[in-house]
Amino acid sequence: MVTVGDLKAAPLWREPLDREALYRLLSRVTGKTPTILTAFPETALSADQQAAFNALADRYRQGEPLAYILGEQAFWTLNLTVTPDVLIPRPDTECVVEAVLESGKGQVWRVADLGTGSGAIALSLAQEHPEWSVVATDASAAALAVARGNAAALPRCNIDFRLGSWFEPLDGRFHCIVSNPPYIADDDPHMTALAHEPRSALVAPLQGLADIDWLTAHAAQYLHPDGWLVIEHGWRQGEAVRELFRRSGFRDVTTGYDYGGNPRYTRGQL
């Protein structure tokens, strides 16, 4: 009979991240928390549990992200359902949420989240500010279905989900437009590690700047006077994105940093 301790000793789980994956996969098949499994390595797996674990572990060995295997990812204060139809939300994007919250402090805003994917940004804002009106758009019906499902699992979600590309589904004006658009160049070597995620949500022409260029150029039509635009981007794109903001008439343009100290988003006021 195989125990948790036996699996922990296996060569697959030598690296720290792999040990984390081990316990999360074991938690899925046993129904016990990682804390319990760590404290009781003598916990035995039934034959069915072992078979289920082996199937999940094989997917992990082949490079499938843990979030897709488990179908969930923590973000902000949420635990979001994720599928291969949406990007896996990253902690870096939590800094974008923080920037919007800081800019809108003490105000009642109407916000648009463009290219919402799993709904990570829109849902986080709606949970923090149930009095805000949030519109979330995506060109992918499959992605929007994931976002709607995540919203249905939460209380206080005043979000209007709309199908369409960027500004196309919007009406009226907003106090803030926020987006985590595709910003990776198609020849970027990091794409190898992102092979399981939707390419259309990752890659943009013009060295990753095409969608950001479009967003900055057209956002003014949908913003109130003094409205904010907040866009996530690559860590080497800060200078180029600031120039796009200024060219489109934004002032007080600043670039903020992610938790690793890398330039990660730019915001400006119309």
C-alpha positions as CSV (number, residue, x, y, z in Angstrom):
1,M,0.0,0.0,0.0
2,V,1.4,3.4,-1.0
3,T,1.5,6.2,1.5
4,V,2.0,10.0,1.2
5,G,5.5,9.5,2.6
6,D,6.3,7.0,-0.2
7,L,5.2,9.5,-2.9
8,K,7.1,12.3,-1.2
9,A,10.3,10.3,-1.5
10,A,9.9,9.6,-5.2
11,P,12.4,11.3,-7.5
12,L,9.7,13.3,-9.3
13,W,9.2,15.5,-6.2
14,R,12.7,16.7,-5.5
15,E,12.1,20.4,-6.3
16,P,10.2,22.7,-3.9
17,L,7.5,23.6,-6.5
18,D,7.1,19.9,-7.3
19,R,6.5,19.1,-3.6
20,E,3.8,21.8,-3.6
21,A,2.2,20.1,-6.6
22,L,2.5,16.8,-4.9
23,Y,0.4,17.9,-2.0
24,R,-2.1,19.7,-4.0
25,L,-2.7,16.7,-6.3
26,L,-2.9,14.4,-3.3
27,S,-5.4,16.8,-1.7
28,R,-7.5,16.5,-4.8
29,V,-7.7,12.7,-4.8
30,T,-7.9,12.2,-1.0
31,G,-10.1,15.1,0.0
32,K,-7.6,16.0,2.8
33,T,-5.9,19.4,3.1
34,P,-2.2,19.7,2.2
35,T,-1.6,20.6,5.9
36,I,-3.1,17.3,7.1
37,L,-1.2,15.3,4.5
38,T,2.1,17.0,5.5
39,A,1.5,16.2,9.2
40,F,0.5,12.6,8.5
41,P,2.8,11.1,5.9
42,E,1.6,7.7,6.9
43,T,-1.7,8.4,5.3
44,A,-2.4,5.5,2.8
45,L,-4.0,5.8,-0.6
46,S,-6.6,3.3,-1.8
47,A,-6.1,1.7,-5.1
48,D,-8.5,4.1,-6.8
49,Q,-6.9,7.1,-5.2
50,Q,-3.4,6.0,-6.3
51,A,-4.7,5.5,-9.9
52,A,-6.3,8.9,-9.9
53,F,-3.1,10.5,-8.5
54,N,-1.0,8.8,-11.1
55,A,-3.2,10.1,-13.9
56,L,-2.9,13.7,-12.6
57,A,0.8,13.3,-12.0
58,D,1.4,12.1,-15.6
59,R,-0.3,15.3,-16.8
60,Y,1.9,17.4,-14.6
61,R,5.1,15.6,-15.8
62,Q,4.1,16.4,-19.4
63,G,4.1,20.1,-18.6
64,E,0.4,20.8,-18.1
65,P,0.0,23.7,-15.6
66,L,-1.3,22.7,-12.2
67,A,-4.1,25.2,-12.4
68,Y,-5.5,23.5,-15.5
69,I,-5.1,20.1,-13.9
70,L,-7.0,21.1,-10.8
71,G,-9.3,23.5,-12.7
72,E,-8.7,26.3,-10.2
73,Q,-6.4,29.2,-9.3
74,A,-6.2,31.5,-6.4
75,F,-6.2,35.2,-7.2
76,W,-6.7,38.2,-4.9
77,T,-9.2,36.9,-2.3
78,L,-10.8,34.5,-4.8
79,N,-10.5,30.9,-5.9
80,L,-11.3,31.0,-9.6
81,T,-12.2,28.3,-11.9
82,V,-9.9,28.2,-14.9
83,T,-9.9,26.1,-18.1
84,P,-7.6,26.1,-21.2
85,D,-10.0,28.7,-22.6
86,V,-8.5,31.4,-20.3
87,L,-5.1,32.5,-19.1
88,I,-4.1,31.4,-15.7
89,P,-4.3,34.5,-13.4
90,R,-1.0,35.5,-12.0
91,P,-0.1,37.4,-8.8
92,D,1.5,40.1,-11.0
93,T,-2.0,41.1,-12.2
94,E,-3.1,41.6,-8.6
95,C,-0.9,44.8,-8.8
96,V,-3.2,46.0,-11.6
97,V,-6.2,45.5,-9.3
98,E,-4.4,47.4,-6.6
99,A,-3.8,50.3,-9.0
100,V,-7.4,50.6,-9.9
101,L,-8.5,50.4,-6.3
102,E,-6.1,53.2,-5.4
103,S,-7.1,55.4,-8.2
104,G,-10.8,55.0,-7.4
105,K,-10.6,55.2,-3.6
106,G,-13.6,57.0,-2.1
107,Q,-15.5,57.1,-5.4
108,V,-18.3,55.2,-7.0
109,W,-17.1,54.2,-10.4
110,R,-18.3,52.6,-13.6
111,V,-15.4,50.4,-14.7
112,A,-14.8,48.4,-17.9
113,D,-12.5,45.3,-17.8
114,L,-11.5,44.6,-21.4
115,G,-10.4,41.0,-22.3
116,T,-11.6,39.7,-19.0
117,G,-10.7,36.1,-19.5
118,S,-11.5,34.2,-16.2
119,G,-12.9,37.5,-14.9
120,A,-10.0,37.9,-12.4
121,I,-9.8,41.7,-12.5
122,A,-13.5,42.4,-12.8
123,L,-14.4,40.0,-10.0
124,S,-11.8,41.3,-7.7
125,L,-13.0,44.9,-8.2
126,A,-16.6,43.9,-7.8
127,Q,-15.9,42.1,-4.5
128,E,-14.0,45.1,-3.1
129,H,-16.6,47.6,-4.3
130,P,-20.1,46.1,-4.7
131,E,-21.4,49.6,-5.2
132,W,-19.3,50.0,-8.4
133,S,-20.8,49.1,-11.8
134,V,-18.4,46.8,-13.7
135,V,-18.7,45.8,-17.4
136,A,-16.4,42.9,-18.5
137,T,-15.9,42.1,-22.1
138,D,-14.1,39.3,-24.0
139,A,-14.0,38.3,-27.7
140,S,-14.1,34.6,-26.7
141,A,-17.5,33.2,-25.8
142,A,-15.7,30.2,-24.1
143,A,-13.7,32.6,-21.9
144,L,-16.8,34.6,-21.1
145,A,-18.6,31.4,-20.0
146,V,-15.8,30.8,-17.5
147,A,-16.0,34.3,-16.2
148,R,-19.7,34.1,-15.8
149,G,-19.4,30.8,-13.9
150,N,-16.9,32.4,-11.5
151,A,-19.3,35.3,-11.0
152,A,-22.2,33.0,-10.2
153,A,-20.2,31.4,-7.4
154,L,-19.7,34.7,-5.6
155,P,-21.9,37.1,-3.7
156,R,-22.2,40.8,-4.5
157,C,-21.2,40.6,-8.2
158,N,-22.5,43.6,-10.0
159,I,-20.9,42.7,-13.3
160,D,-22.3,42.9,-16.8
161,F,-20.6,40.4,-19.1
162,R,-20.5,41.3,-22.8
163,L,-19.2,39.4,-25.8
164,G,-17.1,41.4,-28.2
165,S,-13.7,42.6,-29.1
166,W,-12.2,45.4,-26.8
167,F,-14.5,48.5,-27.0
168,E,-17.0,47.0,-29.4
169,P,-19.6,45.9,-26.7
170,L,-19.3,49.1,-24.6
171,D,-21.9,51.9,-24.3
172,G,-21.6,55.2,-22.5
173,R,-18.6,56.4,-20.6
174,F,-16.5,54.9,-17.8
175,H,-14.5,56.3,-14.9
176,C,-11.8,53.7,-15.5
177,I,-10.9,51.2,-18.2
178,V,-8.6,48.4,-17.3
179,S,-7.1,45.6,-19.3
180,N,-4.6,42.8,-19.2
181,P,-4.2,42.4,-23.0
182,P,-1.9,40.2,-25.1
183,Y,1.5,41.8,-24.9
184,I,4.0,39.0,-25.8
185,A,5.9,39.1,-29.1
186,D,5.3,36.0,-31.2
187,D,9.1,35.2,-31.2
188,D,9.4,35.5,-27.4
189,P,11.3,32.5,-26.0
190,H,9.0,32.4,-23.0
191,M,6.2,31.2,-25.2
192,T,7.5,27.6,-24.9
193,A,6.6,27.6,-21.2
194,L,3.1,29.0,-22.0
195,A,2.2,26.4,-24.7
196,H,-0.9,25.2,-22.8
197,E,-2.5,28.7,-22.5
198,P,-4.5,30.3,-25.3
199,R,-2.1,32.0,-27.7
200,S,-4.7,34.6,-28.7
201,A,-4.7,35.9,-25.1
202,L,-0.9,36.1,-25.0
203,V,0.6,37.2,-28.3
204,A,0.3,40.5,-30.2
205,P,2.0,41.9,-33.3
206,L,4.4,44.8,-33.2
207,Q,6.6,43.1,-30.6
208,G,3.6,42.7,-28.4
209,L,2.4,46.3,-28.5
210,A,-0.4,46.2,-31.1
211,D,-3.3,45.7,-28.7
212,I,-2.0,48.2,-26.2
213,D,-1.6,50.7,-29.0
214,W,-5.2,50.1,-30.0
215,L,-6.5,50.4,-26.4
216,T,-4.6,53.7,-25.7
217,A,-5.6,55.2,-29.0
218,H,-9.4,54.6,-28.6
219,A,-9.9,54.7,-24.8
220,A,-10.7,58.4,-24.7
221,Q,-14.0,57.9,-26.6
222,Y,-15.2,55.8,-23.7
223,L,-13.8,57.6,-20.7
224,H,-15.3,60.4,-18.6
225,P,-13.2,63.6,-18.4
226,D,-10.4,62.8,-15.9
227,G,-11.1,59.1,-16.4
228,W,-8.3,56.5,-15.9
229,L,-6.8,53.9,-18.2
230,V,-4.8,51.1,-16.5
231,I,-3.0,48.5,-18.7
232,E,-0.8,45.5,-17.8
233,H,2.3,45.0,-20.0
234,G,5.6,43.2,-20.2
235,W,8.4,44.2,-17.9
236,R,10.5,45.7,-20.8
237,Q,7.6,47.6,-22.3
238,G,7.2,50.4,-19.8
239,E,8.8,53.2,-21.7
240,A,7.0,52.3,-25.0
241,V,3.6,52.1,-23.3
242,R,4.1,55.4,-21.5
243,E,4.8,57.0,-24.8
244,L,1.6,55.5,-26.3
245,F,-0.4,56.9,-23.3
246,R,1.0,60.4,-23.8
247,R,0.5,60.3,-27.5
248,S,-3.2,59.6,-26.9
249,G,-3.7,62.5,-24.6
250,F,-3.2,61.0,-21.1
251,R,-1.5,62.9,-18.3
252,D,0.1,61.9,-15.0
253,V,1.3,58.7,-16.8
254,T,3.1,56.4,-14.4
255,T,4.4,52.8,-14.5
256,G,3.8,50.6,-11.5
257,Y,5.7,47.5,-10.4
258,D,4.7,43.9,-9.7
259,Y,5.7,41.9,-6.5
260,G,9.0,41.0,-8.1
261,G,10.0,44.6,-8.6
262,N,9.4,44.5,-12.4
263,P,7.6,47.3,-14.3
264,R,4.2,45.6,-14.9
265,Y,1.4,48.2,-15.6
266,T,1.0,51.7,-16.7
267,R,-1.9,54.1,-15.8
268,G,-2.8,57.6,-16.9
269,Q,-5.6,60.1,-16.5
270,L,-7.5,61.5,-19.5
